[in-house]
Amino acid sequence: MTAGQSLCLLVVLSLAGLILSFQPLISFRANSITHRHITQRAVLRKTAEVCRDIAASLGQNFNLIIDDRLSANMVQRACSSTGTSASLLSSVMFQFSIAWIYLSNVNVDLVFLLSAKHHFDDETFQEGRDIITAGMYAVKASAKLQKFIGGRWTLGQICHTLQDFYSHSNWVELGKKSPYGALIRPDQPFENLADPNTPTCKSCVEGNCNNNLLPDVLQKGLLTTGYFRFSSSPKPAGKCSHGGLFDQSSKGDPVGGINKDDTGSNHGWLHQKAADLAVDATMELLQDIRLAVGDRNFLRLMGLSYSSVLCFVIDTTGSMSNDIAEAKRVSFDIIDSKRGTQQEPSAYVLVPFNDPGFGPLMTTTSADVFKESINKLSASGGGDIPELCLSGLQLALTAAPPSSEIFVFTDAAAKDAHLKNTITALIESTKSVVTFMLTNALASQRSRRSPLRVTGAITQSDVQLYRDIAQASGGQTIEVTKSTLSQATAVIKDSSASAVVTLFQVVKKEGRKEGRPDAFTFAVDDLLSNVTAYITGASTLTFSLTNPEGVSQSSSQASGPLASFIMTGNLRRLSLNTDSQPGLWQISVSSENSYSVKVIGRSSVNFIYNVVEAHEGAHGDFSLKEGRPLTGGNVSLLVSVTGSDNVKVTEVTLSDSSGPIDVNGSIQSVGSGTFLVTFSGIPAGEFAVCLKGEDSSSTSGSTPSSFQRQAPTQIKTSSISVTARANNPNIEPGSTISIPVTVAKTTNGVVDDFATGTFIVRANNDRSYSSTSPHTVSIAPGSGGKASGTVTLTVPASAPSGTDVTLIIEAENEAATDNNYAVLRFSVAAKVTDITSPVCQVVSTSSSCLSSLSPCASSQWVLIANLTDGIAGTGIERVTIIQGNGTLNTSTVAGAGGENITVAMYSASCCSHNVELAAVDRVGNVGTCVGHATVSSTASTAGHTSNLPYALWISCVVSLLWR
């Protein structure tokens, strides 16, 4: 067999479901726990703990039992403050972030399938820990820069390696009841590792592996992991194997294995214990990250938010003064009306653009910082009319959280229209919605630099580019004059409300020249409020609205029995009356030109989805599909319902807006409010994902409430397959990474072995880092229908750790009628050499707490401690209170050896006897200092000062916590 044939066989079998860990995403064996379950449980429990601690520090109640039965909806609601809007919380961002983490976790089994160190196989203890700790430093750096998307992706990958340790080692068999802390602490030595030449296993007897670990290993407490061999190459003599169908080493002496991946594994009877320890270990890792980045950044890393993000991309060229002023006005109105409430935007993103520049990107959680930044914008320059609109939009798409709504203000064509495919790929990946606010789109002249006037207008082809992007995202293209822009920005206020859901959306690229109008139906349920419809189209467009009882209102009635509406430019905004009847409503539209219809409302109940691809075989499972599904093939979606834990999904369809094509999916519940939906033989087209279900959580009656939701972002199919995988999600500053890319032509979802052709290849990244790619790749006859190339990405030496980079690699056929892409995300991570945690030494304590004093608040105790990171350390960045209701003050002095010493003085009333401080250095190493004030129950005897009856006992414990 040739090397090429060996590679081909490896690819075929790996895609056939070769799984070397806990089942990644979905368990097909009863009572087995997957990486998805482990990760989700740990994230929910740790997030709930953080919210509980925050509530305690504020003197608030936190009424939630923290255990493995938690759901995202339960945690989201418990973490929110009480108020009138509590019933309209959206957990979309939270669940999307959790899904992102566990899908990254699952991805390890696809990208690093045969890498022993990524699974702790072959006794690779040091190498496996290096992956975990390097990743922890990278996550901490990302969170520090508030680059949470890249941080989540890295977090998921290192959680996989950490979790695999408990399935692939004999830690559980040694009787251990708690996680192995050394795996996340690089300065702690490994203890009791089995020597490379020490036998660890004997053969299983007739498939029974209950006693295959050698007694000497168990008696001495030696730590080992199983060896895995995909080929027939031997393992070291006497060593344990991983075990399972594809492990060839388990067929040789000693026969069998020790993995606990599921209940049917060689040591499957210990699967539950291994999974429980994996949950606890993941929580320890999350706790370390929490201490290093702080509670607020940790909750943002987990995706916990209560409201939407306000994101503007603004043209700042000379003619945009009025538009900038309106953007300021509407954003200030939103901020001022919602400040201090749960509906206050959770974050702000601002990207200016013009020509020849765009940016800088501004992201903040501070309304005042956003106000200051947008206030600084001014209109000037511009030169030629087209501007770098899509470059600015690219920055916003990679900076804003997934499922954000982004508003673009411009009155010019896009000079960088070549980025259209890149923008569309980012939209499909992030599920974000883009709406364009175009002013003077039909003007024949516009001024771009006062006092000069430059002739030129946005042509219809220019506008169509914006329409195509908006349609792909589920957004709109609103065309108004500068004087009427203020009437159209009500759309921005609508979207800034919490828990906005899409009920229905359609775009018709061609109107009807004659005949009956187009009729569309949408369902209004009793879970909804603030139902609003938007219709964009030519001024000649007419419409009518009909409720479930047959009552109608036409477009000639600005205010009628069903709704009130205003018309501005090409936009009609209909606000349904507050007493809108639940049931099936209809909008009929008559237009000879293209138009769009979108209906939204407010409700906690919504859904998210991710496209996943199947890997068939004995351990078949699914992984995230980054790119378009293949035309004619099967499409699988992992769908999670948000806002309720009592939902039954009754129907999921793919609806093609360009024709009467509805494809129904096969629905399978996989637990935790998540469903696997499979569609067979999807034709070419652009599809919307529509979901119908029943919610039984309402207390108003016993009848479940039926509801209908539609995902804004479209799914588009392609007959081109693009595969690109990097061997490391982290890149050091000043280094170059090479990514192999494979392009293939497919038929009915399968690579066409006899296909030939040439494809244009493009690579773009959001940081404008240096990148190379082949201009074209060609599929030659006899090449199996595939062509290969290499893309490189070079990170500048000046790039700070924590910077995230999104790389889009796209392939397009020569006719420019079909394209597909791969999305790769990287974090810039400098190599960390400081692996020592800050240390603490108590200098002095007071002993003024007396039990006879009442109330206890009338007396205080004080702890003074010196904390240092040593001469060779990166230095202490901050000291915070983990536990305690006192006051902390710090100062810095020089030590005798030249090191910087942080002096911490903590004071608290005698009502609070415990304190725990965390000291974090500049790379994220954490040391903790713990103090306890203990009060004697007996009274003191005067004159016996050497034998005090009231003693204050302070102990300082340094914990080395690593990310």
ABEGO torsion letter per residue (X at the ends): XBAAAAAAAAAAAAAAGBBABBBAABBABBGBBBAAAAAAAAAAAAAAAAAAAAAAAAGBBBBBBBBAABBAAAAAAAABBBEAAAAABBAAAAAAAAAAAAAAAAAAAAAAAABAAAAGBGGBAAAAAAAAAAAAAAAAAAAAAGBAAAAAAAAAAAAAAAAAAAAABAAAAAGBABBBAAAABAABBBBGBBBAABBABBBBBGGBAAAABBAAAAAAGBBBBBBBBABABBBBBGBBBAEEAABAAAABOBBEBABAABAABAAAAAAAAAAAAAAAAAAAAAAAAAAAAEAAAAAAAAGBBABBBBBBBBBABAAAAAAAAAAAAAAAAAAAAABGBAABBABBBBBBBBOABBOBBBBBABAAAAAAAAAABBBBEGEBABBBAAAAAAAAAAABBBGBBBBBBBABBBAAAAAAAAAAAAAAAAGBBBBBBBBGAABABBBABOABBBBEBBBAAAAAAAAAAAAAAGBBBBBBBAAAAAAAAAAAAAAABBGBBBABBBBBABBBABEBBBBBBBBBBAABBGBBBBBBEBAABBBBBBBAAGBBBBAABABBAABBBBBBEABBBBBBBAABBBEBBBBBBBBABBBBBBBBBBBABBBBBBBBBBBBEAABBBBBBBEBBBBGBBBBBBBBBBGBAABBBABBBBBBAABBBBBBBBBBBAEGGBBBBBBBGBBBEBBBBBBBBBBAABAABABBBBBBBBBABBBBBBABBBBBBBABABBBBGBBBBBBBBBBBBBGGBBBAABBEBBBBBBBBAAGBBBBBBABBBBBBGAGGBBBBBBBBBBBAABBBGBBBBBBBBBBBAAGABBBBBBBBBBBBBBBABABBBBBBBABBBBABBAABOBAAABBBBBBBBBBAEAABAEBABBBBABEABBBBBBBBBBAAGBBBBBBBBBBBAABABBBBBBBBAAGBBBBBBBBBBBBABBBBBGBAABBABBBBBBBBBBBBBX
